[in-house]
Amino acid sequence: MRLKALEALDGAEPQDIIQQTLLDALVDDQNPGVRVEASMRCGDGSERQVESDGHMLAVLRDRMQKDPSTYIRLQSAAAIRDLGPRQKF
């Protein structure tokens, strides 16, 4: 059900609420599938739903280092590479 809720956000407004919902799911949800979906919608590419900002990049950096799922750590690193400023992490 939570996966479908993230999918339902597609095209919704306002963007700041969508971004916060995605970041909350990425950080707090116990289901790795929900975190994967949230990370894909934060990252670059066709699934992306929101504009990046400093807070999103900070959350992605945190997930890149601390998420128990290897896939989410890699997905977060890829999103940072695609979205973030070119700086040393």
C-alpha positions in Angstrom: 0.0 0.0 0.0 2.8 2.4 0.8 4.4 1.8 -2.6 1.2 2.7 -4.3 0.9 5.8 -2.2 4.3 6.9 -3.5 3.3 6.2 -7.1 0.1 8.2 -6.5 2.2 11.3 -5.8 3.2 11.4 -9.4 2.3 14.9 -10.7 0.8 16.0 -7.4 1.3 19.5 -6.0 2.8 21.2 -4.0 6.3 19.9 -4.7 7.7 20.6 -1.3 5.2 18.3 0.3 6.0 15.6 -2.2 9.7 16.0 -1.6 9.3 15.8 2.2 7.1 12.7 1.8 9.6 11.0 -0.4 12.5 11.9 2.0 10.6 10.7 5.0 9.9 7.3 3.3 13.6 7.0 2.2 14.8 7.6 5.8 12.1 6.1 8.0 10.3 3.3 6.2 11.3 -0.2 7.3 10.3 -1.8 4.0 13.3 -1.7 1.6 11.0 -1.7 -1.4 9.4 1.5 -0.3 12.9 3.1 0.3 13.9 1.9 -3.2 10.9 3.5 -4.8 11.4 6.7 -2.9 15.1 6.9 -3.9 14.2 6.4 -7.5 11.7 9.2 -7.4 14.3 11.5 -5.8 17.0 10.6 -8.3 17.6 11.7 -11.8 15.8 10.1 -14.7 12.3 9.3 -15.8 11.1 8.4 -12.3 12.2 11.7 -10.7 9.4 13.7 -9.2 10.9 16.6 -7.4 13.7 19.2 -7.7 16.8 18.7 -5.7 18.0 21.0 -3.0 20.5 20.9 -0.2 18.2 19.0 2.2 17.6 16.3 -0.4 21.3 16.0 -1.1 22.0 15.7 2.7 19.4 12.9 3.0 20.9 11.1 0.0 24.4 11.4 1.4 23.1 9.9 4.7 21.4 7.0 2.9 24.5 6.5 0.8 26.5 5.9 4.0 24.0 4.3 6.4 21.2 2.5 4.7 21.2 -1.2 5.4 20.3 -1.9 1.7 23.3 -2.0 -0.6 21.0 -1.2 -3.5 19.7 2.0 -1.8 23.3 3.0 -0.9 24.3 2.6 -4.6 21.1 4.4 -5.8 21.7 7.3 -3.4 25.3 7.6 -4.6 24.1 7.6 -8.3 21.5 10.3 -7.5 24.1 12.5 -5.8 26.4 12.1 -8.8 23.6 13.1 -11.1 22.0 15.8 -9.0 24.5 17.2 -6.6 27.2 19.8 -6.9 30.5 18.5 -8.0 32.3 18.2 -4.7 34.2 15.6 -2.8 31.9 13.4 -0.6 
